[in-house]
Amino acid sequence: MSGMDKNILDVSVIIKWFIKEEGSNQADLYLERLSREEIVIIIPQLLYYEVGNTLIFKKIQKDDSDEIAKKLYSLPLAEALECTFCQ
């Protein structure tokens, strides 16, 4: 992890991996680089809640939401443990 580029992504980017909308092609580039182990993706602590809220807001069906959750949890994402600039 030390030599790889680190990228902090929020829900507005990550949701585009699962729901195709404007900007999805650019968001997919992060996912491709992650799968090739070229980068580390760091996510905010509340990201999983934010994805769930977005799925509800966009009225995504439960079965589809469950599948998205499984895929999201299977990704090697690094959770930000503290906010250094907030202290």
C-alpha positions as CSV (number, residue, x, y, z in Angstrom):
1,M,0.0,0.0,0.0
2,S,2.8,2.4,0.7
3,G,4.0,2.7,-3.0
4,M,0.6,2.9,-4.6
5,D,-1.4,6.0,-5.3
6,K,-4.0,6.7,-2.7
7,N,-7.4,8.1,-3.8
8,I,-10.2,9.2,-1.5
9,L,-13.6,8.6,-3.1
10,D,-17.0,9.5,-1.8
11,V,-20.5,8.1,-2.6
12,S,-20.9,10.3,-5.7
13,V,-18.1,8.4,-7.5
14,I,-18.6,4.9,-6.0
15,I,-22.4,4.8,-6.7
16,K,-21.5,5.2,-10.4
17,W,-19.9,1.8,-10.4
18,F,-23.3,0.2,-9.9
19,I,-25.8,2.7,-11.3
20,K,-24.8,3.9,-14.8
21,E,-25.2,7.6,-15.1
22,E,-23.3,10.6,-16.3
23,G,-19.7,10.2,-15.1
24,S,-19.8,6.4,-14.8
25,N,-17.1,6.0,-17.4
26,Q,-14.7,8.1,-15.4
27,A,-15.6,6.4,-12.1
28,D,-15.1,3.0,-13.7
29,L,-11.4,4.0,-14.3
30,Y,-10.9,3.9,-10.6
31,L,-12.5,0.5,-10.3
32,E,-10.3,-0.8,-13.1
33,R,-7.1,0.5,-11.5
34,L,-8.2,-1.0,-8.2
35,S,-8.7,-4.4,-9.7
36,R,-5.2,-4.2,-11.2
37,E,-3.9,-3.3,-7.8
38,E,-2.5,0.0,-9.1
39,I,-4.2,2.2,-6.5
40,V,-5.6,2.2,-3.0
41,I,-9.1,3.6,-2.6
42,I,-9.9,5.2,0.7
43,I,-13.5,5.7,1.7
44,P,-15.2,7.8,4.4
45,Q,-16.4,5.9,7.4
46,L,-20.0,6.6,6.5
47,L,-19.8,5.5,2.9
48,Y,-21.8,2.3,3.3
49,Y,-24.6,4.2,4.9
50,E,-24.4,6.9,2.2
51,V,-24.7,4.2,-0.5
52,G,-27.7,2.7,1.2
53,N,-29.3,6.1,1.4
54,T,-28.6,6.8,-2.3
55,L,-30.1,3.4,-3.3
56,I,-33.3,4.3,-1.4
57,F,-33.4,7.8,-2.8
58,K,-33.0,6.5,-6.4
59,K,-35.7,3.9,-5.7
60,I,-33.5,0.9,-6.5
61,Q,-35.3,-2.5,-6.0
62,K,-34.3,-4.5,-2.9
63,D,-32.8,-7.4,-4.9
64,D,-30.7,-5.0,-6.9
65,S,-29.7,-3.2,-3.7
66,D,-28.7,-6.4,-2.1
67,E,-26.5,-7.3,-5.1
68,I,-24.9,-3.9,-5.1
69,A,-24.1,-4.2,-1.3
70,K,-22.5,-7.7,-1.9
71,K,-20.3,-6.3,-4.6
72,L,-19.4,-3.2,-2.6
73,Y,-18.4,-5.2,0.5
74,S,-16.3,-7.5,-1.6
75,L,-14.1,-4.7,-2.9
76,P,-10.7,-4.1,-1.2
77,L,-11.5,-0.6,0.0
78,A,-9.6,1.1,2.9
79,E,-11.8,2.9,5.4
80,A,-10.5,6.2,6.6
81,L,-10.1,5.9,10.3
82,E,-9.7,9.5,11.3
83,C,-10.0,12.9,9.8
84,T,-6.6,14.5,10.3
85,F,-7.6,18.0,9.2
86,C,-10.6,18.0,11.6
87,Q,-8.4,18.0,14.7
